[in-house]
Amino acid sequence: MDKKLKKFIQNATRVAPKISKKGEIFELRNGLVSQYPQTRKDAIKKTIQQMTVGKDVSSLFPDVLKNIATSDVEQKKLVYLYVMNYAESHPELCILAVNTFVSDATDPNPLIRCMAIRTMSMIRVEKILEYIEIPLRKTLQDENPYVRKTAVICVAKLFALNAELCKELGVLEDLTAALEDSNPLVVANAIAALTDIHETDPTVVPLPELIKDHISQFLLALNECTEWARATILGALADYTARDAIEAQEIIDRVTPHLQHVNAAVVLATIKVVLLNLPIIHVDTQSPIFAKIASGLVSLMSTPPEMQYVALRNMRIILEKYPAILSRELRIFYVKFNDPLYLKLEKIEILVRLVDPANLKQCTLLLSELKEYAHEYEPEFVSRAILALSQLAVKYSQIKFVSKVLDILLELFETRVEFQNDCLISMCNLLRHTGEQDEQLIKQVCLVVDAWDATDTGSPQSDYAKCNYLWLLGQFPAKFTNIESKLNPFIETFTQEESLSQMSLLITVVRLHQSISGQLLQNVLDLATHSTQDIDVRDMAIMYWRCLSLEDADDTLINELCHSVLPEIPTTLDTFSPELLETLLSELSLLSSVYFKPAAAMHRQAVRSEGKLKGKQMHELESLAQGEILKNMNEDNLLDMDTDFLSSNTTSNDTNGTALNELKDLFHLDSSQQPKSNQIEQGMNNLTLNKKNGSQSTNTQDLLDLF
């Protein structure tokens, strides 16, 4: 209530005119050159608002820039925000304010000094480097740590713009010296800047040696900095390899308290540091450190869904290296009814992986949970739950347990008609795992599948389900009736099938060539050699054809081709290669750990936007800036009548010329001079008087004159 009352009183006593909510360009321009400071400030705010929603307000650049020399820090911050936004898309316009940036870099207010050096580093034009040297050196040695932490980041931006000049200026030595700064935020920013430079050119900065020499400073600064700074320092510690087990144990002891941090990025970065140092100290899985890691991972499950997803993707990597690390935390990963679909799918992946295959009670609990998931309504979630049932049975690998899972799958096959393809795939996975150990399992599956196509539910639809269906026909032909009638639909649609289905059909027909008609075999071989675009299918068909057509063919070769048995599959879970697993462990908490791809494979070359401005002289850049302003101003003309065309253009040109002249007078100052606020106020008053006397016309006045 106090804020509302204060705002009401302020509005009631206000004299300066307000800016309308529409925020038209001509209204904003009039507000920016108003004689009232409050109106100008409101116009700047409205301009920032229009810029935020995506509207192009670059035509107001001269008018906004004239408000930068003010004692109001809030207004100056808004103007710098405007300039920083157009520093990327219109860098030539920012050239006009170079001297103002240089002057503000020596302002007594540290916030203004930061904004000035930050904006200068964002203008990706080579000529700006002639002015950034002195301000950058001063800010790197500034007495205020907030200014220093901003300046070290600007060094990395300067290096990205012109590496050779950055070396010549010697600011890289100042950046290296910032690693010994007393302020932890400066140290963290220096690490981030050096890392960025090292990734661009590893020969410029010896980053591994610098981390090695300052490892004790990093560990001391870790407890005294912000969340972002902690994640940065932990990233540097992860890149460091301890000299011996004593140093590795010290690093683990110093970073372990951060496993309970509220920020998920800090927790994941800490886990990465601990896991990379564990092989050096040679601890077993019963060590207390694993319990602390598990506690940190569990704490991530109380974060928002998006962060939980990232955490679960990282857990998949960790569980493959240390499968028993979360074996006691099964219930934490149970799916909740309000979880989004992507989180449900990832939780199932984790549940199957963290269950202990030697713990029957735990496997039984998970089996009951997955059975409940299989009766949900989301198709993709149900499909994943059905597949997880077979993965759990294969992982536990006991015949009684497999038989129990098979009973659940058979029940789902009969009750959940829309998921029969997924049930078929899961049942075939179980048969491949058990082989021919249990004849009863084979009989149950084949009996259900044999009666499948006789019902109204049809036959397999997905490509992988068709492959499993054909595999069953070829592997256990004695369990099926009228096999040829079951193969004919696949032969008729052979050209429309996927390559895996074509390959499976070819293998099945060859295996059954002694029990089916020769015409059927001939048709499949013809189709596989003449009507397919897949080279593997064609080559295999030619090989089969030659083996079967040999006059003196050995029956042993034919029997090996037709009666070969697939090896028993130990697991159906997706795994990483050893090389990829080690790479992903070293890149935990990074984007590569979410996509399961190394960072080197995801790297893209940065595209710079200063290409058209490269090599230009200062006077050429100023001409480009003036042309851009004139172009944007001319685009603001709303009407173009034939009778008023000449007068309108003349007035517009006079207006543009006046604005550019004022801008030139205002900003073409010596670098040693600083614009005064009273000069700006006088310029505003003069401009307002000129407007009242009719010496300067605006687009609004031109529009009113037509009527």
N, C-alpha and C positions, 0 to 999 in steps of 0.2 A: 504493500500500500504506500509506503514511503517513496518508493521509486516512481509509482504512478502519479502521486501527488506532486512530486518534484518536477516530473516531465510536464504535467498539466500547467503548473505555474510558469515553467520556462516557455512553453508555447503561448501562454496568455500574455506574457510580457515581451514577446518577440516582436521586433520592428522589421527585420530583414525579410524580404519576400521568400516564399518557399518554392521548391522545385516540384513540379507536378509528378504524379506517380507514373505517367506514361514514359517519361524519360526520352523524349525525342532529341535528335542530335542538335537541332537549333536551340532548343530549350536548355540543353546542357551547356552549349557554347556560351549562351547569354549568362547562365549562372556562373560559369567559370571566370568570366571577366566582370562580375558584378562588383560594385563598390562596397558591398557588405561582406565582411569575412565569413560570417556564418552561412550566407548563401553560397559562397564559393566552396566552402567545406562540404555543404550538402550536395552540391553539384559533383564534387569529386567522389563522394560516396555513391551517388547514383550512377556515375560513370563506371565505377568499379563493379557495381551490381550488374550493369548491362554487360560488362566484359565477362563477368563470371558465368552468365547464362549463355555465352557464346556469340554475342552481338559484336560486330566489328566497330569499335569506336576509335580506331587509330587516327581518324581525321581530327580528333580533338587533341592530338599529341602536343601541338604548340601551346594550346590554352591550358592544358593540364600542367605542362612543364613550367609555365610561368608561375605556378603556385608552389614550386618546390622550395623557394627561398623564403622560409617563414619560421617564426619562433615556435609555432605549434607543432610539437613532435608527432602528434597523431595525424595531422594533415600531411606532414612530410613523409610519414610512413605510408600513407595511402598513395601519394604520388610515386614513391619508389616501387610500390606494389604494381602500379600501372606500368611503370617503365620496365620493370623486370619481366612482366608478361609479354610486352612487345619487343623485348631484347632478343627473343628467339625468332619471332616472325618478321620483325621490322628492325633489324640491327642498325640500318643506316639512319633511322630516325634518332637513335640514342647518341649518335655522334654529336648532335647539336648541344648536348648537355654535358660534354666531357669536362669542361672547366668547373662546372657546378659539382660534379662528382669529386674532383680533385680538392676543391675547397671544403666540401663536407667531410672528406677523409681526415681533416685536421680539426674538426669541430670538437668543442669540449665535451659534448654528450657522446658517450661510448656507443649508444644505440645508433646514432646517426653515422658514426664512423663505420660501424658494421654494415649498415645498409649501403653506404657509399662503396666500400670495397667489394661487397657482394655483388652489387649491380654492375660494377665495372668488369668483374670477372665473367659475368654472364653475357656481355656484349661480344659476340664471337666475330670481331673484326680486327685484322692485324694492326691497323693504325692506332687502335686504342692502347696497344702495348707501349707506345711512346709515353703515355701518361700514367700507366699503372705502376711503373717501377718504383718511384719514390713513395707513393701511398702504401704500396704493398710492403716495402721494407720497414716503414714506420709502424704499420699495424702488426707486423710479425714481432716487433720488439715493444709493443704497446704495454703499458702498465696494467691495463684491464684484461683479465683472462677471457672475458666474453669476446673481446676484439681479437685476441690472439687465436682463439679456437676457430673463429670465422676466417682469419687470414690464412691458416694452414690449409684449409679446404680450397681457398682461392689459388694456392700454389698448384694444386692438382689440376684445377681448371685451366690455369695458365699453361701448364705443361701439355695438356691436351690440345691447346690452340697453337702453341709454338714451342716445341721441345728444345730447339737449339737456343732460343732466346732465354728460356728458363734456365738453361745450364750456364749461359754467359752471365746472367744477372747474379748467380750465386745463391738464389733463394732456396735451392735444394739443400744447401748446407744449413741454412736457418731452419728448414723443415726437419732435418735430421736432429738438430739441437733441440727442437721442441719435444722430442721424446723424453728429455730430462726435465721438462717443465714441472713446476710444483703443483699445478692444477690438473686433476685427472681428466677433465673434459678436454683440455688442450692435448694431453697425451693420446686420448682416444681418437680425436680428430686427426692428429698427426699419423697415427697408425692407418686410419682409413685412407688418408691422402697418399701415404707411401705405398699402400697396397694397390691402389688404383694406378699409380705410376709404374709400379713393378709389373703389373699385369700388361700394361701397354708396352714397356721396354724393360725386360729383366736386367739389362746391362747397365742401366743408369743408377739404380739404387740397390745396394746389397741387402735386401730385406731380411733374408735368413740370418745374416751376421748381426744385423741391428737388433732383431728379436732376441738372439742369443745373448747379446751384450746387455740388454735391458730387461731381462726376464724378471729380475727381482723388483724393478720399478713397476712392471705391469701387475705383478701379484699384489703389490701394496696399493696401487691405484684402483684395484678391482672393487674394493669395498666402499669406495668413496665417490663413485660416479653414478650417472643415471643409467637407466635400463639400456638405452641404445649404446652408450659408451661401454657398458659391461659386455654386451654382445660383440662389440668390435674387438675389445681386448681378448675375450675368450676365443674369437676367431683367429687372432694372432697366436695365442697359446696353442691352438690346435695345429697350426702350421709348424710348430717347433717340436723337434724330437729330443727328448731328454738324453743327457749324456750317460746316465747310469740309473739303476733302480732307486737310489736314494733321492735323486732329483725328481724322478717320476713320481715317487711317493709323496714328496713335498708338494708338487703341483696338484696332485689329487687331493691332498688334505686341505689345500688352500681354496680349491674351487668347489669342493663338495658341499659347503653350506649353501651355495647358490642353487642346489637342486630343489630347494623348497621356495624358490623365488616365485612371485606372483605372475611374472611375465613369462609366457610360454617360450619366447625366443631365447631368453636367458637360460631356461631349463634345458632346452635342446642343445644349445651351444655348450653348456656345462657337461652334458652327457657325452657329447662328442669328444671333449677334451679328456674325460675320464676313460672312455673306451679306447682311445688311441694310446693312452699310457698304460693300460692294463697289461698288454703283452710284455712290457718291459719289466714289470715287477713280478710276473709269473704267479698270479693268484688263482685259486680254484673257484669253482662255481658256488661253494659254500661260504665264500668270504662275505663279511658284512657290507662291503662296498656294493655288491650286487643287490642287496636289500635296499640300500639307499637309492640306487638307480631305479629300481622297481617303484619305490615310493615317489620318486620324481615323475616317472611316466604315468603313474596312476593319478597324480595331481593334475595332469593335463586333461583328464577326462571330465573335469568340472568347468572347462572353458567353453566358449561358444562353439556351435557345430563346425564352423569353418576351420577354427583352430584345432578342433578335435580331429578333423580329417587329415590335416597336415601331420599331427602327432601320430595318428594311426599308420600313415604311410611310412613314417620314420621307424615306427615299431616293427613293421614287417621286415625292414632291413636288419634291425637289431636282433629280432627273434631267429633269423636264419643263422646268425653268428652265435648267439647264446639262446638256444631254444627253451631252457628252463628258467629264464630270468623272471618271467611273469606267470609261472605255472600255478601260483597260489592266488592269483587275482582274476579268476575266471568270471566271477559274478560282476565285476566292475565293467566288463565289456559286453554284457547282455544288451540286446537291442531294446530301446525304449519306444513307446508308441508314438511319441512326437518327434522322433529323430527323422531328419530328411533322408531320402532314399540313398543318396550317395554315401551317407554315414552308415546306414544299415548294411549296405553291401561291404563296406570296408571292415565293419565290426565282425561280420561273418568270416572274412579272410583271417582276421586276428584270432578269433575263437578257435578255429580249427588248428591253427599253428601253435598256440600256446598251451593246448591241452597236453597233459602228460600221458603218453601211450602206455605207460606201465601202471597207471592209476585207473582201475576199472570203475570206481565210484565216480570219478571226475568225468570219464567218458560217458557214463550212463546219464549223468546230469546234463551234459551237453547234448546228448542224443534226444532227451526229452524236450530241451529248449529248441533244437532245430526242428523237431516234429511240430511244435507249436508254430514256428515260423512258416512251415510248409502249408499251413492252413490259412495264411493271411490272404489279402486281396490284391496286393501289388504284384503284377506278373513277374517283373524282373527280380524282385526280392524273393518270391516263391521259387523261381528257377534256381537262384543262387543257393537257397536253403536246401533244395533237393540235391544239388551237386555236392553241397557240404556234407550231407548224410553219407554219401559214398566215400568222400575223402576221409571222413572220420572212421568209417569201417575199415578202409585200407590202412589207415594209420595204426589202429589198434590191432588189426590183423589176426584176431582169434575167430575161429569158425563159428562158434556160438554167437559171438557178437555180430559177425557179418550176416549170419542167418536172421538175427533180430532186425538188423537194418533192412535186409531184403524184404522181410514181411511188411515193414513200414512202406517201402517203395511200392510193393505190390498193391497195398491198400490205396496209396495215393494214385497209382495207375488206374485203378477202377473208379475212384471217387473224383479225382481232379482231372477230368477229360482233357482240358486245355493244356495240361502239363505232361501229357503222356510221352512226348518227345524227350523231355528232360528226365523222366523216370527211366525210359529205355536206355539213355546214355549212362545213367548212374548204375543201373543193373548190369550192363555190359562191363563197366569198369570193375565191378565186384567179381564178375566171372573171369576177367583177365587176371585179376589178382590171385584168386583162389585156384585157377586152372581147372583141373579135373579132380580136385580133392574131394568134393562133395557132389555126388550125382544128384542129390535131391535139389540142390540149388539150381543146377542146370535144367532139371526137369520142370521146376516151377516157372522159371523165366521163359523157357521155350514154349510151355503150354499157354501162357498168357499171350505171348507175342504171336503164336500160331493162330489164335482166335481173334487177333486184333483187327486184321483187315476184313474179317467177316462181319464186323459190327458196323454201325453207322458212323463211328468216329473216324474211319478212314485208315490211312497209312502214314508213315513218317513224313514230316514236312520239311524240317530243317536239314541242312546238308550233313551235319555231324550225326544226326539221328539216322539218316539213310545209310551212312557208312556203318554204323553199329548194327543196324537191321540186316544189312547184307553180310556183315561179318558173322552174325549168328547163323544165317542160312548156310554159309559155307563151312562154318566150324562144327555145327551140330546138325547136319542134314537129316539124320535119322529121327530127329525130334519133330520134324515138320511134315506136313502133308501137302502134296501137289505143289512142289517147289517151282515148277516151270510157270505156273499161273501167278506165282508171287514175283517171279523175275520179269515176266513180260511187260508189266507197266513201266519198269525202269528202262527196259530196252527201247520201248516206244518213245520215251522222252530222253533218250541218251544224249542227244545234241543239246538239250536245254539244261542238263544237269551240270553241277559244279565239277571241277576237276577231281576232287576227292571222291565224290560219288561215282564218277566214271571209273576211277582206279579201283575202287572197291567192287564194283560190278564186274569188271574184267577179272579180277583175282578170284571172285566167287564162282564165276562161270567156268574158269579154267579148273578150279578145284573140283567142280562137280561135273566135269565133261564126260565122265564115265557113266553118270546116272541121268543125264539129260540128253536130248536129241542133238545129233550133229548139226542140224540146221540152226539151232539156237546158238551153238558155239560159233558157227560160221558167221552169223549175223553180228554178234558182238565183236568178233575180231575185225570184220569189215568196217564196222562203225568206229572202232578204236584206232584204226590205221588210216581211214580216209575222211572221217567226219568230225574229227576233234582238232582243236587248235593247241592243245597242251602237248608239249614235246615229250614229257615224261610218260604220259598215257600212251602216246604213239610208239615210243621206244619199247615200253614193256609189252605192248601188243605184238610188235614185230618179234621180240625175243620169244614170247610164248608160241607164236605161230611157227617159228623155225624149229623150236624144240619138239612140237607136236607133229611136224611134217617130216621129220627125219625118217628115212626108210628103215635104217638100222638103229633106231633110237633105243637107248637103254631104259628099261623100265625103272631102274633105280633113280635116274634123273627125273622122270615124270612123277614118281612117287614123292620125291623130295619137294618138287614144286607144288604138288597137290595136297600133301599131308603135313606140311610144315606147321609148327605150332608157335604162336607168339610167346616170347619170354614173359615171365611173370613180372608185372609192374610193381615196384616197391612202394611207389607213392604217386598220387595224382596231383600233388601241389606244385605250383610253379616255383622254380628256384632260380637263383642267380648263378652265373658262372663265378668261380673263385676270384678272378681278376675284377669283375664288375662289383662283386660284393665288397672287396677291400676299397675300391674307389668310392663306392657309395657310403661306406662307413666314415671315410675321411671327409665326406661332403654332407654329413647330417645337418639338418636345419636349413639347408640351401634348397633352391628350387629344383635342383637335380635329384634330390631325395624324394620329391613328390612325383616326378615323372619317371623315376628309375632310369635316368640317363646321365652319363657323366657330364660335368659342366663343360668340358672341352667340346663335346658334341653339340651343345646347345648355344655355344658362343656365336654371336653375330657381330659383324663389323659395324661400329657406330657410323651413322651417316651425319656428316657435318653440314650445317646450313649456310656456311659463309663462303661457299664456292664462288658465287657471282660477285662477291665483294673482295675476293683475294687479289692482292696486287694493286689495289686502287690507292690513289693519293688522297690526301685529306680534302682538297678542294673538290675532287671528283665525288667523294663520299657525301660532302655537303650538298652538292648539286643533286645527287640521287635522293637525299632526304627531302630537299625542297620540292623536287618533282613528285615524290610520294605524297607529300602533304597537299600539293596543288591538285593531284589526282583525286585524293579522298575528299577534298573540299568541293571539287566540281561535281562529284557523284552525289552530293547532298542536295543539289538543285532539284526541286520537286516538279517544277513546270518548265516547259520550253516552248513558249508561244512564238509564232513567226514574227508578230509585230514587235515583241519585246525582246527578241533574241539578242540583238546587239547591245541594247542598254543593260540587259541582265548580265551578259558576259562581262561588260565593262565594269559594272558595279562589283561583280564577283572577283574580277582580277584586282580591282582596287583594294577590296577587302583582304584578299590573299596577300597582296603585296604589303599592306599595312601590317598584317599579322606576322609575316616573315621578317619585315624590318624590325618590328618590336622584339621578335625572338632573337634576331641577330644582335641588336643592341644589348639585349639582356644577357646573353650567354657567351658572346665573343669577348671574354674578359681575359686578363692575364692570369696565369695559374697561381700567382701569388696573392691575387685579390679574391675576396670573398663577397658575394652579393649580399647587400644589406636589405633587411625587411622593409625599411622605410622607402627604399628605392622602388621596391615592388608595389608598395601601397600607392606611391606617387604615380607610377605607371598605370595602375588600375584606375585611379581617379581621373587621370588624363584621358584614358580610353573611354570612361563613362561619359565625361563631358563631351568628347567628340561625338559619341553616339547621340547625345541629346541635341547637339547642334546640327545633326544631320550630315556630318562629314564622313561617316562610315555607315554602310548599309549592311544589313544581314539578310539571310534567306527568308526569315519571317517577314521582314519589311517588304521585300520584293513580292512575296506572295500576297500581302495585304494591298499593295499598290495596284495589283491587277483588278481589284474590285472597288 
